[in-house]
Amino acid sequence: MVDEDDKAEDPAKALTHEQAAALLAAVPDQHRLMIHFMLRTGLRISEVLGLRWQDVDREKREVRVRQGVVYGKVGAPKSKRSRRSVPVEDGLLRDLAARRLAATHSGDDDLVFGTATGKPAHTSNHYRWLKPAVREAGVPWAGFHDLRHTFASRLFHAGKMVTVVSKLLGHSSPSFTLDVYIHTIPADVPEGGDIAAAVGV
């Protein structure tokens, strides 16, 4: 499946903490959870739109990527590696549970971020509210894929290994992840003493 917002992994451009906060404040209330969810999980927009309630596992504290929505049509994930589970913190799980309680379409097979009629949403419809929001937030260059870049960049800055980040993103290989994000990985050169301590010989 070719993701309309992920036809190729563009050079990463991430939001700062301040920019992300400004964007969350600028998006319409009914879409804020979707933006928050993408910043916290790194899912592609197609994967978010394909997420069903049965894919949200509160016991295991994770969401499972099992399908995607591209151009309003449900299909298989982008690749074999895209089929994955991503951990989710309790606060976000509570927000999702509250959304489900308030949703008209809340059955296991229903979409978490479907249309008002429960149908698969088209990404272009979401850009209608995202574009004015990113302008208001002062990040007119930002799109849905930049939320994914933000997620990955923050993991790297937190010292997570490329193999871990690659798995969470559902990339084909860690080397592909490294190619995309190498310029976002902290490049602090250690002192000689630090190297000796790390090597231990």
N, C-alpha and C positions, 0 to 999 in steps of 0.2 A: 504494500500500500504506500503510495507516495503522498506525503503530508503536504498540504498546500502551504503551510508555514514552515516547512522543513524539507524542501526539495533538495537542499544541500546544506551542510552545516557551515553557515557563514562564520567569518571571524568573530569571535566572542566579543560582545559589548554588554557589560553588566551595569545594572543600576547600583548606585551607592545606597547606603541605608537611608539617607535623607531623601533621595529620589524615590525609593520604593515607598516610603511613608507618604510622600506627597502624592504619589499615584494612587495609593489606597484611599487617600482622603478625597481624591478627585473623581474616582469612578462612582457611578450610580450605586445606591445602597444595595440594590438587588443583585449586583454583579461583584460586589466587594469580596465575597467569599471565594469566588472563582479565581480572582487575582491572587488572593492570599494563598489559596491552595496551590496554584502554579508556582509561586515563589518558594513554597515549602516542600514541594515534591519534585520539581523539575520535569514534570510530564509535558509531552508535546501537546499542542492545542487539540490535535486529533484524538489523542488518548484521553484528554480531559472530557471532551464531548462524547466519547464512547463509554465513559465510566458508568456502570450500573450500580444500583444500591447493593446488590449481592457481591460486588467487587470491593466494598468497604468492610473490612473485617475489624470490628472493635475489640474482639478478644485478642487477636494477634497484633493489634495496633499497626495495621498496614492497609494499603490499597493495592489491588491487583490489576495489572494491565492485561486485559484479555481481548480487547477489540478497540477499534478506532472509528472515528467518523470523519470522512473526507468528502467535501462538497455535498454534505447532507446525507451521505450514504454510509451505512454501517458495514465494516469489513474487518478483516484480520489485522493484527498489529503490523507495523511497518516491516518488521523482520522477526526472525526467530528469537533474537536477543531482546527484542522489544517486549516480548512476553515476560513479565517480571513482577516482583512485589517490591513496594517502596514503603519504608516505615513512616508512620505519621504520629505526631505527638498528640497527647490527650486533649489539649485545647482545641486543636483543629478537628479532632474526632467529635468533640462535643458540638462544635459549630455545624458539622455535617449532620449529626443526629437531630439538631434543632431544625435544620433545613428539611430533613425528611419528614419530621412531624408536621411541618407546615405545608408540605408539598401535596398537590392534588394527585400527582402520579408518584406513588411511593412504594410500589411493589418491588420485589427483588429484581425483576427484569426491567424495571423502569430506569431511565437515564437520570443521573444525578444533576446534570446540567443540560437537560433537554429543553425544548420549547414549552410554551404555556400549554400546548396541547399534548405534550409528552413525546413529540416527534424529535428525531435527531436535528440538531441545530446546524446551520451553515456558518462557517467561520466569518464570512463577509458580513453577516448580520451583527456579529459581535464587534467587528471593527467600527461599526457605526457609533458605538458608544466609547470604544477604546481610543479612537483618534482624537476626539475632543478632550478626553481625560488626560492623555499624554501631553497634549499641548498645554493644558491648564497646569499640569505638574512640572512643566519646564523641561520635558524630555520628548520633544516631538519626533525623535528618531526611533523611539521604542515601539516594539511590537510584541506579540505574544512570545515569539521565540527568544526575545531578550530576557524574559522572565526565567526561562530555562537556563540561559547563560548566567544569569544572576545566581541561581541555585548552585550551579557547578562551580562558579568562581569563588563563592563563599566557602564551599567545602574545601577547595584547594587552599584557600587562605587559612582555613582551620587546621591544615596539615593532613587532610585525608589523602590516602594513597590513590593513585590514578586508577588502579584496578577496581577500587571501591566505587569511585565516581563513575567510571565507565559502566559498571554493573547497574548502578542506580539510574543512569541515563538511558540504558538499553542500547548502548552503542555496539557496533559490530566487533570492536576490539579496543583494548586499552591504548594501542598505538594510534588509533583514529582519534580517540579522546585527547591524547597528548598533542596531536597535530593541531587540533582545533583550539586547545586551551593553553598551550605552552607559554604564551605571553602573559597569561594571568597567574601563573604559578610563581609564588615568591622566589626571588633569585638571590637571597642573601647568601653571600659567600662566607663560610665559617672561618674562624681563626684557626691557626695551626693547632693550638691546644685543644680546641673543640673537636677537630678532626681526630686527633690522637685519642681523645677520650671516647669518641664514638667507635673508632676502629678497635681500640682495646689491645693493640699489640705494639 
